[in-house]
Amino acid sequence: MIRKDIIDLFRVPVGKKVKLKDYSTGVEAGRRVRGTREERDQGTRRGGAREEPREPHRSPGFALRRQPLLAAARVPGDGRGRKDGTIKHVMSGVNPQGCQVFNFKKPSSEDLQHNYLWRYMKCLPERGRIGIINRSYYEDVLVVKVHPKLLGRQLPREKEKVGKKFWDARYEDINAFEQHLVRNGTVILKFYLNVSKDEQKRRFLERLDRSEKNWKFSPSDLAERGFWDDYMGVYEDAITATSTEAAPWYIIPADYKWITRSLVADIVTTAIQNLGLKYPEVTPEQKLLLAEARKKLDAE
């Protein structure tokens, strides 16, 4: 396990104005996360369970009866790659029956007939499951803030001005929505995978150079890279406005896989362990029935 005081370095304090340049994207954070060969191997090879949680943690559907867990992930510009790989790796130690991953793309015509949170509300994990939102409702204060024309029919009223007041209202909506979920038992974790512009360029070139990775490259990703500074600004605004005690943001260094995976796995694992999960207790009446069943089987 990574020490709590180290993990807390990546948790965004409530009310603090976020400046992403103040957060490490790789090497500096790696030194804090015990940059030994052994730790790198753990981050590279092991999943969310990291060989620490006992069976109830690996089978949340049986043990997580009262509380669902919801995790959201976002990475700048590079829309696939690191997010998908982190989700796959971190959750590899969990029984798949207890885990749900929801991927959201461009809103459908049906989605646009409702408020912007509607399609996400439909995909919340039920009690006893871990839900992961890949491209979450935060897209509606990120991408559409950089490209306001994408708002289209999402504007509640015709000719409504899209300015600071509009975005502040959306941040309030998100905070209220998440507070409602937490009040009703959901544990929320939010991860911003902080990759540097140079590392993103390296990944794009790798996708172009390696034939087996050509399919991962999208010209739209390159086009969005041209708005890098704009995205940094909207990320900072959104994280500042929506990191709360109930639903904190973690800014995770993402230039190196082993650091990203070690931190996310540790945060998720710790959150599950803190729930004090255990299997349902057998009542005295049920124990009598079990004893009767044993007698019958022994008598065969």
N, C-alpha and C positions, 0 to 999 in steps of 0.2 A: 504493500500500500504506500502511496505517496503521502507525505505528511500534510496535515490539514493546513498548516501555515503556508505551505507551498501552493496548495490548491487555491487558497484564498487570494493569492496574488493574481489569479486569472478571473476571479469573480468581480463583476462590476459593482462598485458601491452604489447604493441608492442615492440619487440626487447629484452624483458626480458628473461633471461635463466630460464626456469621453473624447479623447484624442487618440486615434488609432496609432499614430506615430509613436506614442508613448508605450505601446505594447510590442513585445518581441514577436517576431514571426518564426524564430527558429533557434539558432545556436545559443543565444543568451539564456533562453528558457530551458534549453536542454541541459545546461550545466546545473540549473536548479533542480531539475527532475532527475538527479543522479545519473549523469551521462556515462554510465559504465556500459561495458559490453553486455553484461547480464541484463540490465534494464532495457537496453535497446532490443535485445532478443525477446524480452517479455512483450514490449510494445509491438514488435513485428509479428510474433507468432501467436500470441494469446488473444482471446476475445474478451468480451465484457466480463465474463465470470472470472477470468484471470486465475483460475484454479483456487480461488479463495471462497466464494460463496458456497454454502452447503446446498443440498438438493432443493429445499424450498425456494431458494433464489433462482435456481435453474428452471424451475417449473412454476412460474408465477401464477399460472391459471389455477393451480390447486391451492396455493398459499396466499395469493394476493386477492383475497375475497372482497375486501372493502375498498381498496384504493387502487385506481388505475394510475399509470405513470405516462406522462406525455413529454416527449423530447422533440425539439425543433432544431434544425440545422440550417446554416446559411454560410456560403462562401462567396467572396467577391468575384464577379466576372466569370470565373471558371465554373460554369453551371453544373458540371457533372463531376467526373474524376474523384476528387478528394472526398466530397460528401458521401457519394455512393460507397466508395471503398471503406470509409470510416464506419458507416452504418453496418456494412457487411461484416467487417472485422470485429467490431465491438460487440455485436449481438450474436456472434457465432457460438458463444458459450451458453446461450439461452435456448430452452425448449421452444421450437418455432410455433408450437400450438399456443404459446402465451404472448406472442409478439406480432404486431401489425405494422406494416410500413405503408404510408400513403404518399404518393407522388402527385403533385399538382402541376399542371401546365397551363396553357392559355385558357381563360374562362370560356365555357361553352355558351351558346345562346340561352340555354336554360339558367346557367349560373348568373348571367347578366340580368335576368328577370328578378333577381333577388338581391338583398344586401350583400356586400362583399364578404361577410363572414359566413354566409349561409352554407357554402359548399364545404367549408372546413368543419362546421358544427356537425354535419352528417357523418364525419369520419373520426369522431372522437373515440378513443378506446373505452370499451365498457369495463366495468369493475372486473378485476382479475387479469387484465392485460396490459402490456406495454405498447404504447402507440408512438410511432416515429413519423413526424411530418417533414418530408423532404420538399422544400419550397413551400413554405407555410403562408399564413395570412399576412406575414410581414412583407411579402412581395407587394402588397397593396399600400405600403408606405415606403417602398424602396424603388422598384422598377418603375412604377407609375408616377413616382415623384420626379424621377429623372426624365421620364417621357410622359408628361401629363396628358398627351393626346390619347394615350391608351385607356384613360379613365372612361371615355365614351359614355355608355349608358349607366355607368356606375354613379354618376352624379345624381344626388337625390332630387335636385331641382334644376330646371333649365336655367341657363345663364348664371349658375352659381359660380362665384369667383373662387379659384383654386389658389389660395395663399396660406399664410402661416396659420390662420384661424382654422382652415379646413384640415390641415395636417395635424394640428394639435387636437382637434376633435377625434381624428382617427386614432391617435395615440391613447386618448382617453377611452375610446371604445375598446381597444385591445386590452388595456389595463383592467377595465371593468369585466370584460369577458374572461380573462385569466383569473381574476379575483373570484368570480363566480365559480369557476371550475375548482379552484383550490378550496373554497368554502365547502364544496360538495365532495371533497376527498381526493381530488386529483393532485398528484405531485408533478410539477412542471419544471423542466430543465431546458435552457436555451443555449445553443452553442453557435458562436460566430467563429468560423475557421479562418484565421487571420494569415493569409498568404501574401507574400511580397509581390510587387509588380515584376521583378526580375525572375522570380521562381515561376510565376504564371507564364512568362515568356518562354522559359525553358521547357515547361510542360507542353505548351502549344507546339514548339519546334519538335519535341519528341514525338508528338502525334503525327506530325508531317513526315518525319524522318523514318519512322518505323511502320512498315506496311500493316502489321497486325494491330496498330493503333490508329490507323487512318480513319476508321469509322467513328472514332471519338471526336474528331475535329469537326467543328461547325463554324462556317463563316460568320454566323451571328455572334458567336463568342468573341471573335476578333473585332467585330464592329462595336460590341459593348465595351471592349477594352479601351476604345477611344474616349469613353466617358469615365475613365478611372477616377479622376479627381471628384467628379460629380457624385459617383457612387460612394466614395469615402465620406463625403459630407453627409449624405442621407443615412448611411450606416451609423455614423456618429450621432446624428439627431435621434434616430429611432432607438438605438441602444440606450442613450442617455434618458430618453423619455419613458422607456418601458422596462428597465431593469428594476425590479421591485423585490422586497423581502419575500413575497409570496412566489414570484416567478423570476428568478435571477438570470441574467445573462452571464455567460463565461466566454471570454475572448481567448481562443485557443491557438497557440502557434501552429501554423500549418505548412511550413516549408519542409518539414521532415516528418515522414509517416510515423516513425516510432514515437515521437513526442506527442503528436496529435492523438494517436491511438491510446497511448499510456494515460494521458490526461482524461480524455473522454471516458475511457473504460473505468478509470478510478472514480470519477465523479458519479457515473451511473451506478456502479457497484455500491458505492457508499450510500447513495440515496436509497437504494433498495434495502440494504442491510439496516439502515436506520428506521425502516418501517417495522422492524421486529417481527418479520414473517415467521409463521409456523403452520404446520398442517392442522386441519380441524381436529379438535379433541374428541375422543370417543366417550360417550356418556356411559354411566353404569349399566343402563339398559342394553345399550349396544354391546358392551363387553360380555353380558350374559348371552346374547345371541351369538357372539363369536365363540364363546366357550361351548355352546351347544353345537355349533357347526364343526368345531374340532372333534367333539365326541363322536359325531356321526362319521366324520372322515376316518378317525382312528378305528372305528368299529367295522369298516369295510374289509 
